Amino acid sequence: RYEAREDFAVVMQPFFRNTLLPLDSNGKPDLSFFAADCFHFSLRGYAEMAMALWNNMLEPVGEKQTYNNFTHDRSKLKCPNAEKPFLSTLRNSGFRSSDLVLDKTEPSVPYWAAIVTAVAGVLVGSL
């Protein structure tokens, strides 16, 4: 949908795809990365996820890290440089050439069908 645009890009950031539960020195889950409910991240966990997301945005498409190692090491934070001063997209990673040809395709489901389904769901749910 956005591949032909010069002013906007959508890029998948897979840093969480193969992430393992962080462990402490005893091999048990390190609860310092999680909030009291043991489901949401704590400040430490969010800081790790933010660093992994930032690094992913700077890595070229096709070379993005798919895991987070939870080392709590700020030196692993990547920075833009003169060679690559921008966030990585398909186009500036070399995956899309300037002579890109996109076929116009119609959506498989008309937009009004989604609206009718949503309204019907609300009506059935309220009954």
C-alpha positions as CSV (number, residue, x, y, z in Angstrom):
1,R,0.0,0.0,0.0
2,Y,2.8,2.5,0.8
3,E,5.7,1.1,-1.2
4,A,5.3,3.7,-4.0
5,R,5.3,6.6,-1.6
6,E,8.4,8.8,-1.2
7,D,7.3,10.4,2.0
8,F,6.1,7.5,4.1
9,A,7.1,3.9,4.9
10,V,5.9,1.0,6.9
11,V,8.7,-1.4,8.1
12,M,8.3,-4.5,10.2
13,Q,10.6,-4.4,13.3
14,P,11.1,-8.0,14.3
15,F,13.2,-7.5,17.5
16,F,10.7,-9.4,19.6
17,R,10.1,-12.4,17.3
18,N,12.7,-14.8,18.9
19,T,13.2,-13.1,22.3
20,L,13.6,-15.5,25.2
21,L,12.6,-14.9,28.8
22,P,15.4,-13.1,30.6
23,L,17.0,-15.3,33.3
24,D,18.8,-14.4,36.5
25,S,22.2,-15.9,37.6
26,N,20.3,-19.0,39.0
27,G,18.6,-19.7,35.6
28,K,15.2,-18.6,36.9
29,P,13.1,-15.9,35.2
30,D,14.5,-12.4,36.1
31,L,11.5,-10.7,37.6
32,S,13.2,-7.3,37.6
33,F,12.2,-7.0,33.9
34,F,8.5,-7.4,34.8
35,A,5.9,-5.4,36.7
36,A,4.1,-6.7,39.8
37,D,1.5,-8.5,37.6
38,C,4.4,-10.6,36.0
39,F,2.8,-9.9,32.5
40,H,3.8,-6.2,31.7
41,F,7.3,-4.9,31.6
42,S,8.9,-2.9,34.4
43,L,10.8,0.3,33.6
44,R,13.9,-1.9,33.1
45,G,12.0,-4.2,30.7
46,Y,10.6,-1.2,28.7
47,A,14.1,0.3,28.5
48,E,15.4,-3.0,27.0
49,M,12.5,-3.1,24.5
50,A,13.0,0.6,23.6
51,M,16.7,0.0,22.9
52,A,15.9,-3.1,20.8
53,L,13.2,-1.2,18.8
54,W,15.6,1.7,18.2
55,N,18.4,-0.6,17.0
56,N,15.9,-2.4,14.7
57,M,14.9,0.9,13.1
58,L,18.5,1.6,12.3
59,E,19.3,-1.9,10.9
60,P,18.8,-2.4,7.1
61,V,15.8,-4.5,6.1
62,G,17.0,-8.1,5.8
63,E,19.6,-7.7,8.5
64,K,17.3,-6.8,11.4
65,Q,17.9,-8.6,14.8
66,T,15.0,-10.8,15.7
67,Y,15.7,-11.2,19.4
68,N,16.5,-9.1,22.5
69,N,19.3,-10.4,24.8
70,F,18.3,-8.4,27.9
71,T,21.9,-7.5,28.8
72,H,20.9,-4.0,30.2
73,D,24.0,-2.7,28.4
74,R,23.6,0.8,27.0
75,S,26.7,0.4,24.9
76,K,24.7,-1.9,22.6
77,L,22.6,1.1,21.5
78,K,23.2,2.0,17.9
79,C,23.4,5.5,16.5
80,P,22.9,7.0,13.1
81,N,26.2,7.7,11.3
82,A,27.4,9.5,8.2
83,E,27.1,6.3,6.2
84,K,23.5,5.6,7.3
85,P,22.0,8.7,8.8
86,F,18.4,7.6,8.4
87,L,16.0,5.0,9.7
88,S,16.1,1.9,7.5
89,T,13.3,1.3,5.0
90,L,12.8,-1.1,2.1
91,R,13.8,1.6,-0.3
92,N,17.0,2.8,1.4
93,S,18.0,-0.7,2.2
94,G,18.2,-1.5,-1.5
95,F,15.2,-3.8,-1.7
96,R,13.1,-1.5,-3.8
97,S,14.4,0.1,-7.0
98,S,13.2,3.4,-8.4
99,D,11.5,1.6,-11.3
100,L,9.1,-0.2,-8.9
101,V,5.9,-1.3,-10.6
102,L,3.0,-1.9,-8.4
103,D,-0.2,-3.6,-9.5
104,K,-3.4,-1.9,-8.3
105,T,-5.4,-4.6,-6.5
106,E,-8.8,-4.4,-5.1
107,P,-9.3,-5.4,-1.5
108,S,-10.6,-8.9,-1.1
109,V,-13.4,-7.7,1.2
110,P,-15.3,-4.5,0.4
111,Y,-15.1,-1.8,3.2
112,W,-18.9,-1.8,3.7
113,A,-18.8,-5.6,4.5
114,A,-16.6,-4.8,7.5
115,I,-19.0,-2.1,8.7
116,V,-22.1,-4.3,8.3
117,T,-20.3,-7.2,10.2
118,A,-19.3,-4.9,13.0
119,V,-22.8,-3.5,13.4
120,A,-24.3,-7.0,13.3
121,G,-21.9,-8.1,15.9
122,V,-22.8,-5.3,18.3
123,L,-26.5,-6.0,17.8
124,V,-26.1,-9.7,18.4
125,G,-23.9,-9.1,21.4
126,S,-26.4,-6.7,22.9
127,L,-29.3,-9.2,22.5
